[in-house]
Amino acid sequence: MALYEYKCAECEDRFDLMRPMSDADDPAQCPECGSTDSRRVISNFASITPGASALSTNPVMDARMARGGGGGCCGGGCGCH
């Protein structure tokens, strides 16, 4: 299952829907107006990778790496590792 973003052609509402990848491009029913005339849109996302460039510009990543962070569900910040 993956989370996809859609835009309704009728009311122009944007909404998210979790569905199998095989159904990603199938019409999705708008929760606002009920229309099935919708299209999947490309969503933006952000990513931080622990590399040399990320460490020199990201104080949060610097702190995690300095204390031996890594592992666990959140990179070691919650003590779950």
Biotite code that builds the C-alpha atoms (Angstrom):
import biotite.structure as struc

atoms = struc.array([
    struc.Atom([0.000, 0.000, 0.000], chain_id="A", res_id=1, res_name="MET", atom_name="CA", element="C"),
    struc.Atom([1.174, 3.510, -0.792], chain_id="A", res_id=2, res_name="ALA", atom_name="CA", element="C"),
    struc.Atom([-0.158, 7.008, -0.173], chain_id="A", res_id=3, res_name="LEU", atom_name="CA", element="C"),
    struc.Atom([-1.136, 8.938, -3.319], chain_id="A", res_id=4, res_name="TYR", atom_name="CA", element="C"),
    struc.Atom([-2.383, 12.489, -3.826], chain_id="A", res_id=5, res_name="GLU", atom_name="CA", element="C"),
    struc.Atom([-5.267, 13.247, -6.197], chain_id="A", res_id=6, res_name="TYR", atom_name="CA", element="C"),
    struc.Atom([-7.004, 16.365, -7.511], chain_id="A", res_id=7, res_name="LYS", atom_name="CA", element="C"),
    struc.Atom([-10.732, 16.396, -8.252], chain_id="A", res_id=8, res_name="CYS", atom_name="CA", element="C"),
    struc.Atom([-11.694, 17.810, -11.658], chain_id="A", res_id=9, res_name="ALA", atom_name="CA", element="C"),
    struc.Atom([-15.144, 18.857, -10.377], chain_id="A", res_id=10, res_name="GLU", atom_name="CA", element="C"),
    struc.Atom([-14.392, 20.810, -7.182], chain_id="A", res_id=11, res_name="CYS", atom_name="CA", element="C"),
    struc.Atom([-10.564, 21.025, -7.485], chain_id="A", res_id=12, res_name="GLU", atom_name="CA", element="C"),
    struc.Atom([-10.137, 19.583, -3.984], chain_id="A", res_id=13, res_name="ASP", atom_name="CA", element="C"),
    struc.Atom([-6.815, 17.805, -3.351], chain_id="A", res_id=14, res_name="ARG", atom_name="CA", element="C"),
    struc.Atom([-6.945, 14.642, -1.263], chain_id="A", res_id=15, res_name="PHE", atom_name="CA", element="C"),
    struc.Atom([-4.782, 11.694, -0.238], chain_id="A", res_id=16, res_name="ASP", atom_name="CA", element="C"),
    struc.Atom([-5.693, 8.057, -0.625], chain_id="A", res_id=17, res_name="LEU", atom_name="CA", element="C"),
    struc.Atom([-3.857, 4.940, 0.521], chain_id="A", res_id=18, res_name="MET", atom_name="CA", element="C"),
    struc.Atom([-4.189, 2.149, -2.019], chain_id="A", res_id=19, res_name="ARG", atom_name="CA", element="C"),
    struc.Atom([-2.191, -0.606, -3.729], chain_id="A", res_id=20, res_name="PRO", atom_name="CA", element="C"),
    struc.Atom([0.376, 0.532, -6.303], chain_id="A", res_id=21, res_name="MET", atom_name="CA", element="C"),
    struc.Atom([-1.509, -1.409, -8.960], chain_id="A", res_id=22, res_name="SER", atom_name="CA", element="C"),
    struc.Atom([-4.516, 0.909, -8.399], chain_id="A", res_id=23, res_name="ASP", atom_name="CA", element="C"),
    struc.Atom([-2.543, 4.181, -8.321], chain_id="A", res_id=24, res_name="ALA", atom_name="CA", element="C"),
    struc.Atom([-3.835, 5.529, -11.639], chain_id="A", res_id=25, res_name="ASP", atom_name="CA", element="C"),
    struc.Atom([-7.421, 4.289, -11.259], chain_id="A", res_id=26, res_name="ASP", atom_name="CA", element="C"),
    struc.Atom([-10.091, 6.963, -10.682], chain_id="A", res_id=27, res_name="PRO", atom_name="CA", element="C"),
    struc.Atom([-10.482, 7.921, -7.025], chain_id="A", res_id=28, res_name="ALA", atom_name="CA", element="C"),
    struc.Atom([-13.666, 9.213, -5.425], chain_id="A", res_id=29, res_name="GLN", atom_name="CA", element="C"),
    struc.Atom([-13.388, 12.760, -4.077], chain_id="A", res_id=30, res_name="CYS", atom_name="CA", element="C"),
    struc.Atom([-14.308, 12.910, -0.370], chain_id="A", res_id=31, res_name="PRO", atom_name="CA", element="C"),
    struc.Atom([-15.563, 16.493, -0.816], chain_id="A", res_id=32, res_name="GLU", atom_name="CA", element="C"),
    struc.Atom([-18.040, 16.173, -3.701], chain_id="A", res_id=33, res_name="CYS", atom_name="CA", element="C"),
    struc.Atom([-18.162, 12.433, -4.458], chain_id="A", res_id=34, res_name="GLY", atom_name="CA", element="C"),
    struc.Atom([-17.018, 12.764, -8.075], chain_id="A", res_id=35, res_name="SER", atom_name="CA", element="C"),
    struc.Atom([-14.777, 10.062, -9.529], chain_id="A", res_id=36, res_name="THR", atom_name="CA", element="C"),
    struc.Atom([-13.330, 12.483, -12.093], chain_id="A", res_id=37, res_name="ASP", atom_name="CA", element="C"),
    struc.Atom([-9.938, 12.830, -10.421], chain_id="A", res_id=38, res_name="SER", atom_name="CA", element="C"),
    struc.Atom([-6.301, 12.568, -11.438], chain_id="A", res_id=39, res_name="ARG", atom_name="CA", element="C"),
    struc.Atom([-3.229, 11.546, -9.488], chain_id="A", res_id=40, res_name="ARG", atom_name="CA", element="C"),
    struc.Atom([-0.790, 14.408, -8.950], chain_id="A", res_id=41, res_name="VAL", atom_name="CA", element="C"),
    struc.Atom([2.929, 14.349, -8.236], chain_id="A", res_id=42, res_name="ILE", atom_name="CA", element="C"),
    struc.Atom([3.536, 15.146, -4.574], chain_id="A", res_id=43, res_name="SER", atom_name="CA", element="C"),
    struc.Atom([6.557, 16.966, -3.205], chain_id="A", res_id=44, res_name="ASN", atom_name="CA", element="C"),
    struc.Atom([8.657, 15.454, -0.444], chain_id="A", res_id=45, res_name="PHE", atom_name="CA", element="C"),
    struc.Atom([11.867, 16.239, 1.402], chain_id="A", res_id=46, res_name="ALA", atom_name="CA", element="C"),
    struc.Atom([14.702, 13.906, 2.261], chain_id="A", res_id=47, res_name="SER", atom_name="CA", element="C"),
    struc.Atom([17.823, 14.240, 4.386], chain_id="A", res_id=48, res_name="ILE", atom_name="CA", element="C"),
    struc.Atom([20.633, 11.819, 3.706], chain_id="A", res_id=49, res_name="THR", atom_name="CA", element="C"),
    struc.Atom([23.487, 11.299, 6.169], chain_id="A", res_id=50, res_name="PRO", atom_name="CA", element="C"),
    struc.Atom([26.403, 12.217, 3.932], chain_id="A", res_id=51, res_name="GLY", atom_name="CA", element="C"),
    struc.Atom([29.264, 14.667, 4.138], chain_id="A", res_id=52, res_name="ALA", atom_name="CA", element="C"),
    struc.Atom([27.226, 17.513, 2.642], chain_id="A", res_id=53, res_name="SER", atom_name="CA", element="C"),
    struc.Atom([24.262, 16.862, 4.947], chain_id="A", res_id=54, res_name="ALA", atom_name="CA", element="C"),
    struc.Atom([26.476, 16.876, 8.030], chain_id="A", res_id=55, res_name="LEU", atom_name="CA", element="C"),
    struc.Atom([28.107, 20.190, 7.230], chain_id="A", res_id=56, res_name="SER", atom_name="CA", element="C"),
    struc.Atom([24.781, 21.984, 6.754], chain_id="A", res_id=57, res_name="THR", atom_name="CA", element="C"),
    struc.Atom([22.408, 20.139, 9.096], chain_id="A", res_id=58, res_name="ASN", atom_name="CA", element="C"),
    struc.Atom([22.915, 20.678, 12.860], chain_id="A", res_id=59, res_name="PRO", atom_name="CA", element="C"),
    struc.Atom([20.320, 18.013, 13.763], chain_id="A", res_id=60, res_name="VAL", atom_name="CA", element="C"),
    struc.Atom([22.179, 15.390, 11.736], chain_id="A", res_id=61, res_name="MET", atom_name="CA", element="C"),
    struc.Atom([25.502, 16.605, 13.221], chain_id="A", res_id=62, res_name="ASP", atom_name="CA", element="C"),
    struc.Atom([24.161, 16.027, 16.753], chain_id="A", res_id=63, res_name="ALA", atom_name="CA", element="C"),
    struc.Atom([22.827, 12.555, 15.928], chain_id="A", res_id=64, res_name="ARG", atom_name="CA", element="C"),
    struc.Atom([26.073, 11.438, 14.332], chain_id="A", res_id=65, res_name="MET", atom_name="CA", element="C"),
    struc.Atom([28.185, 12.913, 17.158], chain_id="A", res_id=66, res_name="ALA", atom_name="CA", element="C"),
    struc.Atom([26.404, 10.836, 19.808], chain_id="A", res_id=67, res_name="ARG", atom_name="CA", element="C"),
    struc.Atom([26.659, 7.641, 17.773], chain_id="A", res_id=68, res_name="GLY", atom_name="CA", element="C"),
    struc.Atom([23.095, 7.852, 16.507], chain_id="A", res_id=69, res_name="GLY", atom_name="CA", element="C"),
    struc.Atom([21.677, 5.485, 14.000], chain_id="A", res_id=70, res_name="GLY", atom_name="CA", element="C"),
    struc.Atom([19.528, 2.437, 14.269], chain_id="A", res_id=71, res_name="GLY", atom_name="CA", element="C"),
    struc.Atom([16.119, 2.327, 15.846], chain_id="A", res_id=72, res_name="GLY", atom_name="CA", element="C"),
    struc.Atom([12.955, 3.690, 14.342], chain_id="A", res_id=73, res_name="CYS", atom_name="CA", element="C"),
    struc.Atom([13.995, 7.338, 14.434], chain_id="A", res_id=74, res_name="CYS", atom_name="CA", element="C"),
    struc.Atom([17.760, 7.282, 14.069], chain_id="A", res_id=75, res_name="GLY", atom_name="CA", element="C"),
    struc.Atom([18.314, 6.749, 17.775], chain_id="A", res_id=76, res_name="GLY", atom_name="CA", element="C"),
    struc.Atom([16.673, 9.966, 19.019], chain_id="A", res_id=77, res_name="GLY", atom_name="CA", element="C"),
    struc.Atom([14.106, 8.196, 21.198], chain_id="A", res_id=78, res_name="CYS", atom_name="CA", element="C"),
    struc.Atom([16.360, 5.545, 22.717], chain_id="A", res_id=79, res_name="GLY", atom_name="CA", element="C"),
    struc.Atom([14.556, 2.691, 20.982], chain_id="A", res_id=80, res_name="CYS", atom_name="CA", element="C"),
    struc.Atom([17.733, 1.063, 19.739], chain_id="A", res_id=81, res_name="HIS", atom_name="CA", element="C"),
])
